[in-house]
Amino acid sequence: MSTMTTALHAPSREELDAEERLSRAEIEQLQLERLQRTVAHAYANVPLYTAKFDAAGVHPRDIRSLADVTRLPFTTKADLRETYPFGMFAVPMNEVARIHASSGTTGRPTVVGYTKRDLENWATLVARSLRASGIRAGMKVHNAYGYGLFTGGLGAHAGIEALGATAIPMSGGQTARQVQLIHDFEPDAILCTPSYLLTIADAMEAAGIDPRSTSLKVAVLGAEPWTNEMRHELERRLDIDALDIYGLSEVMGPGVGNECLETKDGPHIWEDHFLPEIIDGDTGASLADGEMGELVFTSLTKQAFPVIRYRTRDLTRLLPGTARPGMRRIEKITGRNDDMIILRGVNLFPTQIEEIVLGIETLTPHFILELTRSGRMDSLTVRIERHPDLSVEACQAATVVLAQRIKTHIGSSVEVRLEEPGVLPRSEGKLQRVYDLRDR
């Protein structure tokens, strides 16, 4: 590999956007002005919001402070599906420059639209996120997020170009070709899901390439919950920095927030464009900064598709800004309300098991969870591949340790089944960890 001359470093204050340099008080003043405009825009142009506000007895003129956002009704994914396809758009269709949509695997897809200005803002925020990760103009960026209706590929692509970096638009899948292009094109950075980067690392080794020998310096990873233990595994295995980019299609796409290279302490939310809240997922009551709950977003600058108090289902807490003091950050998201497994009265998340797995050096990170039912009793089986360089006996001993630690740390007994290397499915995008077989 050739030696790259562009060093990976955190941006200086002079390199930041003007909004990144604002104080907390200045951010809050900007948020209030933009919140008032957004609420008025949504009320006047989206029938669902007109009806919801009227039913709640609230009017845009009632929003006089940021605290008044709690008077507004929530928006849910069900609202977006009920207004399918374009009922949430707040501008005429001839002003909509692009449409994206979710996969719709669990019902009607959620459809989102963007004006030209929305797309420009989105590209700016993704560029800001990549710069926070240490990527600079002139670097080559291998983009392995899927292109198409999914917001990841095209959203990331626009941000790469807005930053002045070179986009390599590989998209997802074709893992052998991913490895070839990383080897041949020598990119500085890669964008994909964390689980897919593991798949790429496996494929490198299968092709006789040491994952630590490539030109890659940084990975900007998102689109699925992942743990700090996964970060450490990826950084160790590929000799890179791994940063968390946060976003969701309903709020914009990737780039709602991003970790900063100098701190790696959870994504800073770009609060000049989004107003975050934390609520109690059961009651809807607002929670103070620092308390764990469900993340809620109100967009502050979106024209085509403004969202008011959108319930993300992501579980986290709001924390003070560090690398960007004026903007709060969220604790790394490792679970969602709808990811939670209730096993014989115990609540657990797949990322809790991932954290334990990655803490046992003799285990591989390749595992899935299978839920089954015998009579009235639910059971959870952890199917995990054995380490190819260790004996079967050593791997069996590690599975005993895994079952014991799950019982100790999570409070529920599980079965651990050892599988041969390569048996379990590999991620080519978002990884499916949980297979619910209880209705079969």
N, C-alpha and C positions, 0 to 999 in steps of 0.2 A: 504494500500500500504506500502511496505517496504521502509525504508529510504535509498536512494542511497548514497554511500560514495564518488562518483566522482563528484567534484564541476565543475560547468560550468564557464569557465573563458577564456579570450582572451589569445592567445599564447604569450609567452615571445619572445624576439628577438632571443634567442638561439634556440627556437623551430621552427623558420621559415626556409623554404628552402633558400639556398644560394642566389637564384635569387630574392627572396622577400626582401633581405637586400641590393640590389644594389642601387646605386645612380641613379638619372635621367640620367646623362651623361653616366653612365655605361650601363644602359638599352638601350639607344639609339644606342650606339656602337654595342651592341649585336644584336639589331634589324636590323641594316644595314647589318651586316655580314650574318644574316639569311635571310633577304629579298633578297639579291643578289643571294644566293644559291637557294632559292625557285623559284625566277623568272626564273633563268636559267633552273632549273629542269622542271618547267611547260612548258616553251617554247620548250624544247627538246623532251618532252614526251606526251604532250596533243595536238592533232591536232587543237582543237578549239582555244587554246592559241597561237599556231603558226600562225594561220590565223588572229586572232585578232591583235596580235602584229605587224605582217607584214602590215596589213591594216592601222594601226595607225602610221606606220613608226617609231616604237620603237623597240630596241633590248635590251636583258639583259645587255649588256655591257654599256648601257646608264644610268643604275641605279648606280649613284655615291654618292647619298645622300638620306636620307629618304624623302626629299621633292620631289625627282624624281618619287616617287610612283604615283604622280598625272598625269604623262605622260602615265601611263598604262591604258588600257581600262577597263571598268567595267565588272563584271560578274553578270548575273541576273538569277532568277529562271527559266526563259524561256530558257536560255542557257543549264541549267541542264536537262530540260525536252526534249530539242531537241537532246541531246546527249544520251538519255536513251537507254539501261540501264548503260553501262559501258564506254561510250565514254570519260568521264572525268578522268578516272583512269590513273595515271602516272607511274604505275609499272605493270609488267606482272601479270596475274591472279594468278599464283602460289605463288606470294608474298602477295596476299591479304588474311589476316587472318579472316576478318569478313566483312559482308555487312549489312548496315542498309538502311532504306528507309522511306520516308514520307507516309502518308495515301493515297495520290493521290486523295483526294475527289474532288478537283477542276481541275483535269487533270491527266496527267501522274505523277506517283510519282517521287520524286527526290531521286536518289540512291547515297549513299556514301560508300566508302571503307576505310579500315584501314589495315596497315601492323602491324606486331607484335610490332614494335617500336611505331607506332601511338597509339596502345592500351595501351602500358606502359605509354606513355606521358599523355594520357587521364586520366588514373587511378590516376596518380600523381597529375594532376590538380584538379580532383574532390576531392581527399584527402586533397589537400591544401585548397580548398573551404570549406570543412566540418570543418577542423581545424580552419579556420578563423571564423566560426560560433560558435566555442566553443566546438565542438565535439572532443573527445580524444580516443586514443586506450583503449580498454576495455569496452567502452560504447556499449549499444545495440541500433541499429538503425533500425526502422521500415520503410521499403522502399515501399511506395504505388504508386510509378511511374509505368506505364505499362511496362511489359516486352515484348520482341518481336522485330519487326522491328523498332519500335519507340526507339530512342536513350536513352530516360530517364531512364528506369528501369535498363538495363544492364550497362549503363554508370555510374549511381549512385552506383550500386552494386559493381563494380570493385573499385570505389573510397573508399567505406566503408571498403572493405577488405585491400586495400593498406594502409589505415590509421591505420589498426590494430584493428578496431572496429568490432563488431559482427553484421552481416547482417541478417535481418529478411525479406526475399524476398516475401512479401505479394502480390505485384503488385496492380493494380487498381481494383475497383469494389468490390462486396461482402461486402457491408458496414457493415452489422451486424457482419460479421466475423472479419473485421478490428477492430471494437470496442472490441470484445471478446479477440482478441490477444493482443491489447494494455493493456487491463485490466489484462490478465493472464501473459503475458511475461514481462511486466513492462519495456518497452524501454525508453531510455533517450531522444531519438530524433525521429522525423518523417520527411520523405521526401515525398512531393506530391505537387499538385497544391494548391494555396490558396483557390480556390472555393471548392475543394474537402475536405479540412480540415474543412470548414464550415459545409459541409454535414456530416462529421464524428462527429463533435460536436453536431449537431442536433440529430444524431442517439444515441449518448451517453445519452443525456437527455431523449430521448424516452425510453431508456433501464433503466432509473433510476440512471444513473451515472452522477455525477457532473463533467463536463469537466475539472474543476480546480483541481480535486482531483487525477488525474492520475500521473504516474511517469514522464510524458513528461516534459522536460525542454526547448527544442528548436525545432523549425520547420524550415527546409530549403526548401523554396517554390519557384517555378518557372514554366516555360512552358506557362504562360499567363500573360498579363499585370495586375498589381494590384497596388493599391494606398497605401499611408501611412495611410489613414483612415482605410483601410482593415487590415493593420498591427496592428493598435491599437485595432481594434475590436477582432482580433484573440488573441492578447496578453492578453487582458482583459478577454476574455471568457474562455481561456484555461490556463491562468497563465503561459505563456511561453515567450521566446524570439522568434521572427519571423524574419528570415533573407532571403534576396533575392539572389537566385542563377541564373546567367544568362548564356544562351547558346542557340545554335540553331544547328540543325542537319547538315546543309550545311557547317558550320564552324568547328564543332567537335561534339557537343552535349552539355549536361550540363557541367558546369565547365569552360566556357570561362572567367567568372568573378564571383565574389561573394562579398557580403557585409561583413564587419568585425564587430564582436560583439561589439567592444569598441566604434564604431562610428555610425553604421547603417545609413550611409549617401550615399547610392548608391553603386552598385557593383564596386570594383576595377577590372580592366581588367588585366588579367595575360599577361602583355605585352612582356614577354620573349618568348611567343609563338604566339601572335597575334598583328597585327598592326592596330589600329582603326583609322578611320577618320570620320569627319562629313561633309556632303555635303548638298547643296541646292537640295531638292528632285525634283524640277522642272527643274533646269538648269544643275545640276551635278557639279556646281562650288564648290570648297573646301571652308569650313568655318573655322574660327579660333576657338580655344578652348574657351568654354563658350557660343558659339552661338548654338541656337536650330536648328536641322536639322536631316537628315537621317543618321543612323549609317552604316558605311561601314567597312568591315574587309578584311585584307590579312593575310592568315595563314603563319607562319614563320618556322614551323618544320614538317608539314604534308608531308608524303611520298606518300601514295597511292592516296590521293585526295587533292592536293593543291588548294586553291582558291585565286584568285587575285582580290582584290577590289570588294568583293561580297556585293551587295546592300541588306541589311537586311529588309528594309522597316520600321524598328523600329525608333521611333522619340525620340531623347534625345540630351544631350550636353556633351562634354568632359570637365572634371573638374580636378584640381590638386589632386594628391594623398594625403591622410591624414594618415590613419593607416599604409599604405604602401607608403611612400613618393615618391619612385622611379617610381611607376606605377600610371597612371591616372585612374580616375574612371568615370563612367557615371552616370548621374542623373537617378533616378529610372524611368524605362520605363513604361509609362501609356497609350501609344497609338502607333498604326502603321498606316502608310499611307493607307493601305488597310482596316483598321478598321473604318476610318473616315466616318461619316454620314453627307451628305449635305442636310439639311432640310430647304427648302425655303430660300436658299442662306446663311444659317448659318452653319459653320463647327463645328461639335461636335464629341466627342469620348465617348464610353460607360463608360470609367473610370471617366469622368467628372460627369456623373450622379451618379455613385457609390460614389464618394466623397461627393456629396450633400446628398444622401440617408443616408450614415453612419454618417453624421453630425446631423441627426434628431433622437434623442434617442427613440422616440416612433415608429419608423419604423424598420422593419426587413431588413436584407441584401439580402433577396430573391426577386429578380425582373428580369424581362426580358423586352426587347424593341421590339415592333412590328411596322414595317413600312408599311403603307397602302397608297393607292392613290384613291382619289375621283375626277374624272375629271382630271384636270391638277395639282391638289394640292396634295402634299405629306403630310402625317400626321404621327406623332409618338405617340404611346401609351405606357406608362410605366405601366406594370402590376406588382403589388407588393403585397405580402402576408401581411395580417394584423398580428399584434402582438397577439399571443394567450392569453396573460395575460392581455390584455387591452380591453375595450369595443369597439364595432363597431364604436360608435360615436367618441371616442377619436382617433381611427385610421383614420376615415374619415377626421377629422380635420387635422391630420398630412399630409394626401395626398394633402390637399389644400395648406399647407405650402410648400410641395415639388414642386408642380406646380409653385408656386410663385417664389421660389428660382431658379428653372431651367430657368424661364423667365428672372429673374434679372441677373443671373450669366452667362448664356449661350446665352440668347438673342432670344430664340424661344419658342413659346407656345406649350405645349404638353398636352395630356390627361392622367390623372392618374386614373387607375382602380384598386380598392381594391379587392384582392382575398382571399379566405379562406386559412388558414394554410395548407401546404402540397400539394397545387394544382399545383404549378409550378414545372418543372423538376429540379432535383438535379444533381449536377456535380458528375461524377465518373471518372473524368480526366480533360480535358480542357472544361471549361464551355462555352456554346453557349449563349451569351447575346442577340444577335440581330437576329430577324426573319424578313426577308424581304418578305412581302406578297404582294408587289405591282404588281407582274405579275400574281397573282391568280385571 
